[in-house]
Amino acid sequence: MKKRRNDAWDTPLTEAQRWEAYERSKGVPWPTFAAWLAEEYGLTVGKTAIYEWQAWMRRQEGTHRLERAIAARQELKGLSDYAALDARTADAYLALANDAILSGDPDRAAKIVEAAVKINAASLRLAEQRQQAERLDLQRQELALRRERFEAAEKRLADATGVAADETLSETERLARIKTIFGLP
């Protein structure tokens, strides 16, 4: 955006404040806008200065909207590339934000991007919770499997102890049964 004169009335405003003021100036009589400037920023501005400033801002508006659209696109693309929003959903939000920016409603576009960011954050939390639940389920399954193996080993040991203590069996019979219990050839 081209620079204004150093002594222009809008020089103390930030870029965001300047565009907010421009949006407020649209469709209101200049005295109403001048009163708002005085109340909001303590600036005393005359009719000619306001009209010249509005004309200057109008010349910058197309570039500003395009920059906002590009920024919204990059932010939403970042969400689809690196997070939970899928590309189709991010493209839908992007189209809504672009429409809002190009129709001259940057506040609506900002709300759309903010909504997409919030939805993305919620999607990430949900995905994280699902992953945590899956991890816990796998841990439970692993624990159950270990328990089964342990109980089977205990049963084999108890059976082998019983066979080893059985004095009615010969040494060969005991050995054969113990091999069978432990699944040995």
SVG drawing of the C-alpha trace seen along z (x, -y; Angstrom):
<svg xmlns="http://www.w3.org/2000/svg" viewBox="-25 -20 37 117">
<polyline fill="none" stroke="black" stroke-width="0.4" points="0.0,0.0 1.3,-3.4 2.4,-5.7 0.4,-8.7 1.9,-12.0 3.6,-12.1 1.2,-14.8 -2.0,-13.1 -4.6,-12.7 -4.6,-8.9 -0.8,-8.4 -1.2,-7.6 -3.5,-4.7 -2.3,-1.1 -3.0,0.7 -5.8,2.6 -7.3,-0.5 -7.1,-2.3 -9.1,0.5 -11.6,0.6 -12.1,-3.1 -12.6,-2.8 -15.2,-0.1 -17.0,-2.3 -16.9,-5.3 -18.8,-3.5 -22.5,-4.6 -22.5,-7.1 -22.5,-10.9 -19.1,-12.4 -20.1,-14.2 -21.0,-10.8 -17.7,-9.4 -15.8,-12.4 -17.5,-12.1 -16.6,-8.4 -12.9,-9.3 -12.9,-11.9 -14.4,-9.5 -12.4,-6.4 -9.0,-7.9 -9.2,-11.6 -8.8,-12.8 -10.4,-16.0 -10.9,-15.6 -12.7,-17.8 -15.0,-16.9 -12.5,-17.4 -9.8,-15.3 -12.3,-12.5 -13.4,-12.5 -9.9,-12.5 -8.9,-9.8 -11.9,-7.6 -10.9,-8.1 -7.3,-7.1 -8.5,-4.0 -10.9,-3.0 -7.9,-2.9 -6.1,-0.6 -9.2,1.6 -8.8,4.1 -5.2,4.8 -6.2,5.1 -9.0,7.5 -6.7,9.6 -4.1,9.7 -6.8,10.8 -8.0,13.5 -4.5,14.8 -3.9,14.8 -7.2,16.6 -6.3,19.1 -2.9,19.8 -4.3,20.2 -7.0,22.6 -4.6,24.5 -2.3,24.8 -5.2,26.4 -5.9,28.9 -2.2,29.7 -1.1,30.2 -4.1,30.9 -7.5,32.5 -9.5,30.6 -9.6,32.5 -8.9,30.7 -12.6,30.6 -13.7,29.0 -10.9,26.5 -11.7,25.6 -15.3,25.0 -14.3,22.6 -11.8,21.0 -14.5,20.3 -16.8,18.8 -13.9,16.6 -13.0,15.5 -16.6,14.6 -16.8,12.6 -13.6,10.8 -14.4,10.0 -17.9,8.8 -16.3,6.3 -17.0,8.1 -13.6,8.8 -15.2,9.3 -17.3,12.1 -14.3,13.6 -12.3,13.4 -15.2,15.2 -15.3,17.9 -11.5,18.5 -11.8,18.4 -14.7,21.0 -12.5,23.2 -9.6,22.9 -11.9,23.8 -13.4,26.7 -9.9,27.8 -8.8,27.6 -11.9,29.6 -11.2,32.2 -7.6,32.5 -8.7,33.0 -11.3,35.6 -8.6,37.4 -6.2,37.3 -8.9,38.8 -9.7,41.5 -6.0,42.4 -5.7,42.4 -8.8,44.7 -7.2,47.0 -3.9,47.1 -5.8,48.0 -7.7,50.7 -4.5,52.2 -2.9,52.0 -6.0,53.9 -5.7,56.5 -2.0,57.0 -2.6,57.2 -5.4,59.8 -3.1,61.8 -0.2,61.7 -2.7,62.8 -3.8,65.7 -0.3,66.8 0.6,66.4 -2.5,68.4 -1.7,71.1 1.9,71.3 0.6,71.6 -1.8,74.4 1.0,76.3 3.3,75.8 0.5,77.1 -0.2,80.0 3.5,80.9 3.9,80.6 1.0,82.9 2.4,85.4 5.8,85.2 4.3,85.8 2.3,88.8 4.2,91.8 1.9,94.3 3.6,93.4 6.8,94.8 9.7,92.4 9.1,92.9 5.3,92.3 6.0,89.1 8.4,87.8 6.1,88.6 3.1,86.8 5.3,83.8 6.5,83.5 2.8,83.6 1.9,80.9 4.6,78.6 4.0,79.5 7.5,81.1 8.1,83.8"/>
</svg>
